[in-house]
Amino acid sequence: MSQAVSPSVRRSNIRRAIFAFDLVILLAPPIHWFFSSGSGVMSVWYFLGSNALVTLSLFALWMTGSKDEEATP
């Protein structure tokens, strides 16, 4: 039987997935090489797009914050 996953565990898994996605987008050399091999315009759009996605992920991490964690002093 499958067990129900608690909301705090689910939030923790979502945070880890977002963090891993950010690391792959910003730090994976093959992605950088792919976009830099084309025109200079592609690399600029990659730079702007990847940084925009990471910025949006910060809001997603903030939204997955637990209300229980905020309540404890």
Backbone bond lengths (Angstrom), bond angles and torsions (degrees), N, CA, C in turn:
res aa  C-N    CA-C-N  psi(-1)  N-CA   C-N-CA  omega(-1)  CA-C   N-CA-C  phi
1 M - - - 1.442 - - 1.523 109.08 -
2 S 1.277 115.04 144.19 1.459 119.36 177.35 1.528 108.99 -86.21
3 Q 1.298 114.29 143.46 1.449 119.87 -179.99 1.526 109.11 -98.27
4 A 1.316 115.76 148.81 1.464 120.75 177.91 1.526 108.81 -72.03
5 V 1.312 116.01 137.91 1.453 121.88 179.30 1.520 107.89 -91.52
6 S 1.315 115.34 130.02 1.457 119.06 -179.46 1.532 110.48 -69.74
7 P 1.323 117.17 153.49 1.475 120.04 -179.47 1.529 113.51 -59.91
8 S 1.324 117.38 -34.71 1.461 118.73 -179.54 1.528 111.32 -68.57
9 V 1.328 117.15 -36.12 1.463 120.49 177.27 1.528 109.63 -69.10
10 R 1.316 116.97 -40.76 1.466 121.00 178.36 1.531 110.34 -62.43
11 R 1.336 117.52 -43.65 1.464 120.43 178.11 1.523 110.97 -62.85
12 S 1.319 116.34 -39.69 1.453 120.81 178.59 1.531 110.95 -62.94
13 N 1.319 116.98 -41.76 1.466 120.62 178.35 1.525 111.27 -66.71
14 I 1.313 116.99 -38.06 1.466 120.48 177.67 1.522 110.31 -64.72
15 R 1.320 117.21 -42.28 1.467 120.91 178.44 1.524 111.06 -61.20
16 R 1.323 116.53 -43.47 1.472 120.28 178.73 1.520 111.46 -63.25
17 A 1.325 116.96 -40.83 1.465 120.62 -179.81 1.527 110.82 -65.51
18 I 1.326 117.04 -41.62 1.465 120.73 178.55 1.524 110.02 -64.25
19 F 1.317 116.70 -43.29 1.458 120.59 179.72 1.529 110.98 -62.92
20 A 1.322 117.18 -43.07 1.468 121.01 178.97 1.530 110.65 -64.24
21 F 1.337 117.08 -41.18 1.457 121.30 178.14 1.529 110.49 -60.99
22 D 1.325 116.96 -43.74 1.467 121.00 178.42 1.524 111.56 -62.35
23 L 1.327 116.36 -41.95 1.460 119.44 179.29 1.525 111.48 -63.51
24 V 1.321 116.72 -42.29 1.460 120.01 -179.64 1.527 110.42 -64.50
25 I 1.325 116.74 -44.83 1.471 119.72 -178.25 1.531 111.41 -64.16
26 L 1.309 117.22 -42.36 1.464 119.45 -173.66 1.523 114.61 -89.11
27 L 1.330 118.07 -26.70 1.463 119.02 -170.62 1.521 115.62 -116.66
28 A 1.313 119.32 0.21 1.460 120.38 -178.16 1.531 110.02 -83.77
29 P 1.327 118.05 112.16 1.456 120.50 -179.12 1.529 114.88 -58.67
30 P 1.336 120.83 -38.29 1.470 117.92 179.82 1.524 113.40 -60.26
31 I 1.313 117.13 -32.74 1.465 119.55 177.28 1.524 109.62 -68.21
32 H 1.314 117.62 -41.60 1.467 121.48 177.75 1.532 110.30 -62.89
33 W 1.334 116.23 -43.35 1.463 119.95 -179.31 1.523 111.30 -64.23
34 F 1.323 116.47 -39.28 1.458 120.38 -179.39 1.525 110.80 -62.18
35 F 1.312 116.74 -46.51 1.459 119.66 -177.41 1.527 112.94 -77.02
36 S 1.320 118.45 -25.70 1.468 119.48 179.20 1.516 111.93 -83.28
37 S 1.347 118.34 -16.22 1.459 120.06 -178.92 1.530 111.90 -74.69
38 G 1.309 117.29 -21.41 1.459 120.96 179.14 1.512 110.77 -85.25
39 S 1.292 114.97 -149.76 1.468 119.46 179.19 1.529 109.61 -74.31
40 G 1.317 115.18 164.87 1.456 120.17 178.88 1.514 112.64 -65.63
41 V 1.333 116.21 -25.33 1.456 120.65 -179.87 1.527 110.44 -65.84
42 M 1.339 116.52 -38.92 1.467 119.69 179.67 1.530 111.88 -62.46
43 S 1.305 116.84 -40.15 1.465 119.46 -179.04 1.523 111.41 -68.61
44 V 1.333 116.67 -34.40 1.464 119.43 177.53 1.526 110.08 -67.00
45 W 1.338 117.11 -43.48 1.465 120.25 178.32 1.519 111.48 -64.62
46 Y 1.346 116.98 -36.47 1.466 119.76 175.92 1.522 110.35 -63.49
47 F 1.317 116.33 -44.90 1.459 120.66 179.58 1.526 110.75 -59.49
48 L 1.320 116.43 -49.01 1.465 120.10 -178.89 1.527 111.84 -66.94
49 G 1.320 117.01 -43.83 1.465 121.14 -178.03 1.518 113.07 -66.75
50 S 1.329 116.45 -43.76 1.468 118.51 -178.99 1.524 111.06 -66.68
51 N 1.318 117.22 -39.00 1.464 119.21 177.84 1.523 111.88 -69.05
52 A 1.319 117.47 -33.87 1.467 120.14 175.77 1.522 110.60 -66.26
53 L 1.332 117.22 -41.06 1.472 120.21 178.04 1.527 111.68 -63.97
54 V 1.310 117.11 -40.32 1.467 119.65 178.41 1.524 110.49 -66.41
55 T 1.314 117.31 -39.05 1.463 120.36 177.07 1.525 110.56 -63.21
56 L 1.321 117.23 -43.42 1.468 120.25 176.63 1.522 111.47 -64.50
57 S 1.318 117.13 -33.43 1.459 118.90 178.80 1.524 111.84 -67.59
58 L 1.334 117.23 -27.69 1.463 119.35 174.88 1.526 110.81 -63.25
59 F 1.330 116.50 -39.26 1.460 119.73 175.56 1.526 110.83 -66.73
60 A 1.324 116.73 -37.69 1.464 120.00 177.76 1.528 110.69 -64.75
61 L 1.323 117.02 -40.34 1.469 120.22 176.53 1.523 110.82 -63.90
62 W 1.306 116.45 -39.87 1.460 120.34 178.29 1.526 110.60 -63.78
63 M 1.329 116.88 -39.68 1.464 120.56 -179.55 1.529 112.32 -70.14
64 T 1.333 117.84 -26.98 1.460 120.00 178.63 1.519 112.08 -84.18
65 G 1.322 117.16 1.76 1.452 120.84 178.27 1.522 110.96 -60.21
66 S 1.301 115.06 141.80 1.460 120.83 -177.73 1.518 110.84 -80.84
67 K 1.297 116.76 137.24 1.460 120.99 175.84 1.526 109.91 -70.21
68 D 1.343 117.31 -27.10 1.465 120.43 178.82 1.519 110.32 -68.38
69 E 1.325 117.47 -36.38 1.457 120.54 -179.92 1.526 110.99 -66.82
70 E 1.324 116.67 -33.99 1.466 120.25 -179.68 1.520 111.46 -73.29
71 A 1.321 117.66 -29.07 1.449 121.69 -175.85 1.523 112.46 -74.96
72 T 1.335 117.65 -26.38 1.454 119.20 -178.38 1.524 110.14 -78.99
73 P 1.335 116.55 133.53 1.471 120.57 -178.03 1.512 112.72 -75.61
